[in-house]
Amino acid sequence: LLAITSLPSSYGIGTLGDAAFQFIDLLVDLKQRYWQVLPIGPTSFGDSPYQSYSAFAGNPYLIDLDDLVQEKLLSVEEIRSFHWGNDEADIDYAMIYENRFKVLKMAFARFDIENEAFVRFCEENAGWLSDYALYTALKKHFGDEEWQKWDEPLRSRDPEALKEYETTLHADILFYEFCQFEFFKQWKKLKEYANNRGIQLIGDLPFYVALDSVDVWANQSLFQLDSKGYPTVVAGVPPDYFSATGQLWGNPLFDWDKMAEDDYAWWVGRIDYFCHIYDVLRIDHFRGFDSYFAIPYGAETAKDGYWKQGPGALRS
C-alpha cells in the first residue's frame, strides 16, 4: 500500500511519473503482485483523498510535469521557476495549490484543443466530465465558495443559467477537461506498464462523497438534502472505545429510496467505471450498504446519531 502522493518528486508531490514506474519495478523485484493506492480524486479542503470534489475525476496534482516537458507543453526551466516546498519529508499543500495550476495553465496554453485524442476523451467521458469541468470552473469563478452559496439558479441547476456560464467560462472549462485528459493518459500508461510486468493496481473507492462536490450538486435528488442543498443528516460512526463522542464525518447521506427508482444507476455506474480504471476495487466502509449511521446536520458530535437500514445488495 503506497499513496501516489508519497512517491519522491522534485515538484512537491508524488506523481504518475518516473518514480511510479520505478516503484513497479521494485515490486517486481520483491516478487509482489499488487500495488494498492489511496483514492486518486481531486482533493478538497483538508487535502484528504477521502474528501474529493468528484467521485470520477483524477487529481491534477498527480499529473507528472516532466511528461508535459516531453510533450513540449512545458520547459524544465518554467517548472523550476516555481517554488515547490523546502521539506523533503512533507508536502506543502498550500504551495502546491498556488503553483500547480499556474504551471498546468502554461501547458494548456500550448495545447491543441482540436487534438483528436482529446476530443475523443471528452466525448467518451461526457457523462461525468462535463459537469465536473463546469463545476470546477464555477468554484474558481465564485472564489472557491461551496455550491450552496452560489446564485440560486446555479444552485438549482437552472438550464438557462448553466448554459450562460458554460459560455462565459468556456476557456476554464476546457482547461479542466485538459487536466483530466492528461491525468488519465498518464494513468493508462502507468497501469499498462504495471499489468505488463505482472502487477495489478488495487483502487480505493470512498463510500461517501463530499458535500462540496460535483456529485452532490449534479445529483441533489439522490441525497438527503433540504431545499437549499444542505444535508438533513450526515455520515459518521457512533461512540466507541476509539472515541467517546464518536466520529462526525459530515458527508451527506444517500437517499436510498430515490436511488432504488432507477436500480441504483449512479452507484452501479460508479463501480463499473472504476472497475475499468483499476484491476481490483476496494470499497471503503462498504458496510454502509447494509446499515448506516445518521447524525442530525448541525450536531457537534456523533452522540445523537442513530442507525438506519441501507439497501443491502444492489441488484441492477
N, C-alpha and C positions, 0 to 999 in steps of 0.2 A: 504494500500500500504506500503510494507516494503521490502527494498532490503535485500537479504540474508546476504550480507556482513555487514549489520548493526546490526545483532544479536550479543549478547555478546559471547566472546570466550576467552579462555586462551592462544590462539596461534595466536593472531594478527589480525584475521579477522573472521567475521561470517561464519559459515559453515552449512552443511546439518546434523549436529549432534543434540545432546540433546536439545539445545536451540531452534532449529527449531520445534521440536516436542512439546516443552513446549509452543511455540507461538501458535501452532494449538490448543492446549488445552485452551489457553486464548481466542482465537477466539470463540471456542465453548461456553465457559462460558459467553462471551459477546453477544451470540446469533447472531454471524456473519455467513456468508455463503461463503465468498470469501477471498482469500489471493492473492493479485496482487504483483508479483515480478518484478524486473528490468531484462533486458536480462542476461542470465546465461552463455554467451560465454566467452572464454578466452580473457582477456583484453590485449590490445597492448599499445603502447606509450601513456602516459597520463592517463592510468588506467580507461578510460571511458568504461562502459558496452556497449556503442553505437559505439565503435571502437574496433572490435574484429578481431582476426586472423582467425576466422572461423564462418560461419553462422550456423554451425551444432553442433560443439563441445561444451563440458561443461568446465567451468573454474576450473582447478586443485586447485586453491586457496580455493575453496569451499568444497573440499574433507575433511571430518571430520577425524582428525588424531586419535582420541580416538577409532573410529571404526576400524582403522587399528591395534590398540593395541589388540582389541578383536579378530581380525583375526590372531593374533600372528605374524604380519608382522613388528611390532614396539614395543618398550617398552616405558613406560611413561618417564623413565629416559633419553632415547635417545631424545625424543621430547623436554624435558625441558632443555637439554644441549644447545639448540639454543636460541638465543635472539629474541623475537617477538615484541619488542617495549615497550616504557615506558608510553605512554599516553593512558589512558583508553578510552578517547573520540576521539581518532584519529587513523587511520590505517597508519602504516609506510610501504608504498608500496615498498620502496627500500629494507627494511629489509625482507619483505615477498618474494620479487623477489630473494633475495640472499639465503634465507634459506629454503623456502618451497620445492623447487625441490631437494635440498640435502636430506631432510627427506624422500620425496617420493621415491628417488632412493635407500635409505636404505631399504624401504619396498619392492621395486621391486626386490632387490637382493635376497629376501627370498620367492618371489612369484613363483608359479609353472606355467610356461607359457603353459604347456600342460593341464592345468585345463580345463575341458570340457566346463564350462560356459564361460570362457574367449575366447576359440576358437570359440564357437558359436556366441558370441557377435561380434567378429571381422568379421566373415563371414556375419552376418546379416546386419552389418553396413559398409561393404566394400565400398559402393557407395560414402561415404564421408570420412570414417576413414582412408583408405589407403593413400589418397592424403594429409590429414591433418597430419598424423604421419610423412610422408616423408617431407612435407613442414617444420614442426616444427623442425625436425632433421637437415634439411638443414640450417635453420636460425641459429641454435646453431653452426653448423659447420662453417658458414661464419660470425661468430661474431655478429649475430643479424642484419646484414645488410638487407635492403629491397630487395625483389627478383629481382627488376630491375637492381641491381648491381651484381647479380650473374654471373657466366660464361655464355656466350651466349647459349651454348647447353642446360643448365639447365633453363635459362630464357625462351627459346622457347620450353621447354619440349621435347627435342630430346629423343626418346625411348631408345637409347643406353646409353645416359648419365644418364637417370633416373634409368635404370637397374644397372648401375655401382654403383651409390650411394645407391641404395636400399640394395646392398650387403655390401658396406663399412660401412654404418650407421645402419646396421641391429639391433644392440643392442639398439641404441637410438630410433629407430622406434618402437620396442617392448615396450620400456618404455613409450612412449607417448600413445600407444594403451592401456597399463595397466592403465594409469591415466584416460583415458576415460571410461574404464571398471569400475573402482572403483567409478568414479563420477556418472555414470548412474545407477549403482547398488544402491548407496545411494539415488539418486533422486527417483528411483522407490519405494523404501521402504518408503520415506517421502510422496510421492504422494498417495500411498495406504493407509497410516495412515490417511492422511487428508481426503481422499474420504470416508473412513470407519467411520469417525467422522462427515461427512456431510459438509466438507469444500472442495470447488473447487479452483484449482490453476489457476490464470489468468497469462498468459505469455505475454511478451512484445517483439515483433519482430521488430528490426530496419529495416526501409525501405531500406536504403543503406548499403553497405558493405564497409569495409576499403580497401584502395588501397593496403596496405601491408597486404594481406590476401591470404589464400589458395584459396578462392573463385574466386578471380580475376586471380591469377596465373594459376589455373587449367581450367579456362573458359574465356580466354582472348578475344575470338571472341564475347562474349556476352556483352562486354563493349566498350565504345567509347575511344579506346586507339590508340596511334601511334605505329610505328614499334618496338620501344624499350620498350613498355609496360607502357608508361606514358600516362595519360589521355589527351585528346584534350580539354575537358570541364569537369568541376567538379560541384558538388552539392552545394547548398546554398539557401538563400532566399534574396529577394530584400530589399532595404532600406525601413524602415517604422518608426513608432513612437517609436519603441524599439531601433532602431539603424539607425543612419543617413547614414551609409555605408553598411547596410545590414549585412548578416551573411555568411561568407565563410567557409563552412564545409570541402571542399576538397575531398569528396568521388567521385570516378569515377561514371559516369552515365551509365545506361544500354543502350545497343543498342537494342531498342525495335523491330526494323525491323528484326534483326537477331533472336531475341527470338521468334518472331512470326512464324519462319520457322518450329519449332517443337512444336507449340502450347504452348509456354512458359513453357516448361517442367521443367526448373530449378526452376522457381517461384512456379509452381504448386507442384513440389516435396518438396520444402522447406515448403510450407504451410501445406501439408499433413503430413510431418514429425513432425512438431510442434503441429499439432492437436492431435498427439499421446503422445507428451511429456507433454502438458498442457491439462486442461479441457476446458479453454476458451482462445482465442488468440486475442490479441490486436496488430494491425499493426501500428507502429509509422509512422506518416507522410504519411498515405496511399493516400493522395490526389495526390501523385506523379503518381498514375495510370492514373489520368485524365490529368494533365499537370504538368510540372516540370520546375524548374529554372536552366538554364545552364550558367555557368561562365567560360570564357576562362581560360585554365590552365596557371598559372603563374601570374594571376591578383592579386593585393594586397588587393582588396576589392571586394564586390559583385556589385559595381555600374555599371559595364559593362556587367552584365548578361542579359539574355533575356529568355522569356517563350517559351517552346516548348510543342507540344501536346504529351500526353502519349498514351498508348494503350487503355485506357478505361477499360471496364470489360474484364477480362481474360477468354476466353472461350476455354476449352480443353475437 
